[in-house]
Amino acid sequence: MKRIFVDYKKCLACKACETACAVEHHPARSLPAALGDRKTQVNVRVLGIEHESFPLSCRHCDPADCLNACPSGAISRDAESGAILLDAAMCKACAMCAMVCPFDAISFKVTHRSCYNRDVAYKCDLCNERIKAGGKPACVEACHSGALVYADYEADRPGRASRSLRTYLLGAEGLPPRFELFRELRRKEFARRQGGA
Amino acid sequence: MKVVTVGTGMAAAEFVQRLRRDGFGGEVVMCSDEEFAPYSPCVIPFYLAGEPLDTVYWKGKDFYGRYGVQARLSDPVVEVDAERRLVRTAAGRSESYDRLFYAAGARSWYPRPEWLETRGVFGFKTLSDMVAIDRYIREHDVRRAVVFGGGFIGVDAALALWHRGLDITLVHRNTRVLSQMTDEEGGQFATRKLAQKTGIRFRLKTTVGEIAASDGQLKAVQFSDGSTVETSLLIVSIGVSPNSEPLRGDDKGVPGDPQMLAESGIYTAGDVAVTRHAITGATGIYATYPNAMQQARTAARHLLHGDGAFGGSINTNVLKKHIDFPIVSAGSFSGEAVTWQQGDIWRRVYLQDGMINGYIIIGDTRISGYIYQLYLSRKRVDRTIREILSSPRHDSYYRGMLGLAMPLAA
């Protein structure tokens, strides 16, 4: 089974992942329709933390605390892809899932999937239909810098817990020089704005 | 082997589903005093708020057929004869078993049971309650309701009926609603905000003293301070008691061992089961869905494979119903309090020996999962917790992972 891995040092915070996700999950499948639509659902969020950035989304844990906490039968796991899926028609937005999610990856709002004119929980669905048809998640496909990677996940890696973000981090192999340069510039710019050295 | 469940609630449904999933081919009988397929008590107030009845059947309306269950419905089990291995029902039927799963749940507790004989007075616990309240509201064109009791179920009831458009007065003995889930200050904050956001009138330090009826029909409710409110609907939700009498002879719950065995051949789980808290070790009834589910899985595994143990219950809970204003809490509210508040958000963590002893997070679910994991993992957080609570972008978990120091709290 595959998962989305993050090489955050390569993330340029361009938000192409957010845009692609919004379009992919919008009923009109178009950027102009998704823009300015309050019901537009974006399942990945680029977190800016000082000079670093991080595309944050559901990690589809196994076992998944949200799945074990959902009392309304709204959360399930796709047996084939392993994706944790959320059925908005069953969701009561009771927040039991969000209360236990280690990654803060579940949010609430009125989306196009809301059935009863109220907020529902929403989160990354791993683009389940796309990946089952042999494709990649929309965010991964949109990522120009290689910060998001869709790759095989060995669930039984010893000493690695699925609930730790470290499991999903890449980047041990070092960065190409142009990324190092970009990061150095960004670090300096951040320091300058902070009024530091 | 023949398995019988007393109860068709969430624990029993999870238990049976697990047995079948793991290949159990024996006879399964499920007994209930109600007439329905297994439903989610967490979801049923949404039916009253106007959402479809079918969504309460969290494992599907066709549960009994799909899992090969003989359902014995609308007939409560009144006695468990452990010696002869059979259960007896109120209608006089008996059912033998090889293994019993005792998950009879809990029922509303009424200070004056005779009030229920008056039309317009209801409990708020079962799907039968919801269906009856819904029919009553429609038939009598009810516009106003009084909810007596401001615990989780009472607030849930008030919000569901408020969402339906009724004018609500909630009467509660304590100084704040949700007094078990909150401490004094947090509870008062939550009560104030809920009142502002909904217009529900909260009458605190007050109880319902008497009801007034004419021809068996509720007309008004009198409060302990002597004032009265005209209403044709009173919800009584001041407490619950476990349905443990048929097995134990009293209503103090059913103690389960680490395999969720109450006695030889009899498992227990859910809102009737007495278990140990995973962190504090204190025994009690921890009536939330995640506990019931883990207990049921432990029992199913032990029945089939003879191994496994329950890791303990956690008293974590969240109330976020019909309104986007969550109230999250877990643990014990004692120790050193660290508090942060801004606008509608109020967060407090209680520290003991540098670890989280309990917490309350109101107005926002962000960071609640991170705090929950820190609570469970027993990590020392005394040096970082102030920054975690106040971090303006709620990003402390990711900061930690990226190796970035926390900014100093303002």
Chai-1 contact restraints between the chains, C-beta under 6 A:
chainA,res_idxA,chainB,res_idxB,connection_type,confidence,min_distance_angstrom,max_distance_angstrom,comment,restraint_id
A,L47,B,D395,contact,1.0,0.0,6.0,A-B,restraint_1
A,L47,B,Y398,contact,1.0,0.0,6.0,A-B,restraint_2
A,I49,B,D395,contact,1.0,0.0,6.0,A-B,restraint_3
A,I49,B,Y398,contact,1.0,0.0,6.0,A-B,restraint_4
A,I49,B,R399,contact,1.0,0.0,6.0,A-B,restraint_5
A,I49,B,L404,contact,1.0,0.0,6.0,A-B,restraint_6
A,E50,B,L404,contact,1.0,0.0,6.0,A-B,restraint_7
A,E52,B,L402,contact,1.0,0.0,6.0,A-B,restraint_8
A,F54,B,Y398,contact,1.0,0.0,6.0,A-B,restraint_9
A,N68,B,P290,contact,1.0,0.0,6.0,A-B,restraint_10
A,A69,B,P290,contact,1.0,0.0,6.0,A-B,restraint_11
A,P71,B,S40,contact,1.0,0.0,6.0,A-B,restraint_12
A,P71,B,C42,contact,1.0,0.0,6.0,A-B,restraint_13
A,P71,B,Y289,contact,1.0,0.0,6.0,A-B,restraint_14
A,S72,B,S40,contact,1.0,0.0,6.0,A-B,restraint_15
A,S72,B,V43,contact,1.0,0.0,6.0,A-B,restraint_16
A,S72,B,W58,contact,1.0,0.0,6.0,A-B,restraint_17
A,G73,B,W58,contact,1.0,0.0,6.0,A-B,restraint_18
A,M90,B,T55,contact,1.0,0.0,6.0,A-B,restraint_19
A,K92,B,V43,contact,1.0,0.0,6.0,A-B,restraint_20
A,K92,B,F46,contact,1.0,0.0,6.0,A-B,restraint_21
A,C94,B,K320,contact,1.0,0.0,6.0,A-B,restraint_22
A,A95,B,V318,contact,1.0,0.0,6.0,A-B,restraint_23
A,A95,B,K320,contact,1.0,0.0,6.0,A-B,restraint_24
A,A95,B,P326,contact,1.0,0.0,6.0,A-B,restraint_25
A,A95,B,T365,contact,1.0,0.0,6.0,A-B,restraint_26
A,M96,B,V318,contact,1.0,0.0,6.0,A-B,restraint_27
A,A98,B,T365,contact,1.0,0.0,6.0,A-B,restraint_28
A,M99,B,V318,contact,1.0,0.0,6.0,A-B,restraint_29
A,M99,B,V328,contact,1.0,0.0,6.0,A-B,restraint_30
A,M99,B,S368,contact,1.0,0.0,6.0,A-B,restraint_31
A,V100,B,G369,contact,1.0,0.0,6.0,A-B,restraint_32
A,V100,B,Y372,contact,1.0,0.0,6.0,A-B,restraint_33
A,C101,B,G369,contact,1.0,0.0,6.0,A-B,restraint_34
A,P102,B,G369,contact,1.0,0.0,6.0,A-B,restraint_35
A,P102,B,Q373,contact,1.0,0.0,6.0,A-B,restraint_36
A,D104,B,R366,contact,1.0,0.0,6.0,A-B,restraint_37
A,D104,B,G369,contact,1.0,0.0,6.0,A-B,restraint_38
A,Y116,B,E51,contact,1.0,0.0,6.0,A-B,restraint_39
A,D119,B,D324,contact,1.0,0.0,6.0,A-B,restraint_40
A,L165,B,M401,contact,1.0,0.0,6.0,A-B,restraint_41
